[in-house]
Amino acid sequence: MASQNFTLKVKAGEKDGTTFWDRCGVVFVNTNEAGEITSISVRHNMFPNVDMVAFPRREKDEQE
């Protein structure tokens, strides 16, 4: 299973045409060998003790 990590950033300010960013979290995207997403996890500094997890839509969800 492969994993990709993405950094979440929020604009903290701007000075003399330069933008400053604060790192506020990380997104972890896990895939299987076929490249299909198996799960997504988010860690955010506003919720330090909470692991947020999302999964792809199931077939029965798409029928509704």
DRENTI-13176 format. One record per residue (C-alpha): residue number from 1; x, y, z; chain; residue in one letter. Coordinates in steps of 0.1 Angstrom, whole numbers, padded with zeros to 4 digits. Example, Ala and Ser with C-alpha at 12.3 -4.5 7.8 and 13.67 -1.06 7.14 Angstrom:
1 / 0123 / -0045 / 0078 / A / A
2 / 0137 / -0011 / 0071 / A / S
# end
This chain:
1 / 0000 / 0000 / 0000 / A / M
2 / 0014 / 0034 / -0010 / A / A
3 / 0009 / 0066 / 0010 / A / S
4 / 0011 / 0102 / 0000 / A / Q
5 / 0014 / 0131 / 0025 / A / N
6 / 0002 / 0167 / 0019 / A / F
7 / 0010 / 0196 / 0041 / A / T
8 / -0019 / 0219 / 0050 / A / L
9 / -0010 / 0256 / 0052 / A / K
10 / -0030 / 0287 / 0061 / A / V
11 / -0020 / 0322 / 0050 / A / K
12 / -0006 / 0339 / 0080 / A / A
13 / 0001 / 0373 / 0065 / A / G
14 / 0017 / 0394 / 0038 / A / E
15 / 0044 / 0420 / 0039 / A / K
16 / 0061 / 0438 / 0010 / A / D
17 / 0045 / 0415 / -0015 / A / G
18 / 0057 / 0383 / 0003 / A / T
19 / 0031 / 0359 / 0016 / A / T
20 / 0038 / 0341 / 0049 / A / F
21 / 0022 / 0307 / 0056 / A / W
22 / 0017 / 0287 / 0088 / A / D
23 / 0017 / 0249 / 0087 / A / R
24 / -0016 / 0238 / 0103 / A / C
25 / -0018 / 0200 / 0095 / A / G
26 / -0011 / 0170 / 0073 / A / V
27 / -0033 / 0149 / 0050 / A / V
28 / -0024 / 0113 / 0045 / A / F
29 / -0038 / 0095 / 0014 / A / V
30 / -0034 / 0057 / 0014 / A / N
31 / -0038 / 0038 / -0018 / A / T
32 / -0038 / 0001 / -0028 / A / N
33 / -0016 / -0014 / -0056 / A / E
34 / -0041 / -0004 / -0082 / A / A
35 / -0038 / 0032 / -0072 / A / G
36 / -0073 / 0034 / -0057 / A / E
37 / -0077 / 0055 / -0025 / A / I
38 / -0083 / 0032 / 0005 / A / T
39 / -0084 / 0059 / 0032 / A / S
40 / -0077 / 0095 / 0039 / A / I
41 / -0065 / 0107 / 0073 / A / S
42 / -0062 / 0143 / 0085 / A / V
43 / -0043 / 0157 / 0114 / A / R
44 / -0049 / 0194 / 0122 / A / H
45 / -0034 / 0216 / 0149 / A / N
46 / -0068 / 0230 / 0158 / A / M
47 / -0078 / 0195 / 0169 / A / F
48 / -0046 / 0180 / 0183 / A / P
49 / -0061 / 0149 / 0199 / A / N
50 / -0085 / 0140 / 0171 / A / V
51 / -0077 / 0117 / 0142 / A / D
52 / -0100 / 0125 / 0113 / A / M
53 / -0105 / 0097 / 0088 / A / V
54 / -0125 / 0095 / 0056 / A / A
55 / -0131 / 0066 / 0033 / A / F
56 / -0142 / 0066 / -0004 / A / P
57 / -0179 / 0063 / -0011 / A / R
58 / -0193 / 0028 / -0011 / A / R
59 / -0214 / 0014 / -0041 / A / E
60 / -0246 / 0015 / -0020 / A / K
61 / -0239 / 0052 / -0012 / A / D
62 / -0237 / 0061 / -0049 / A / E
63 / -0270 / 0045 / -0056 / A / Q
64 / -0289 / 0067 / -0032 / A / E
# end
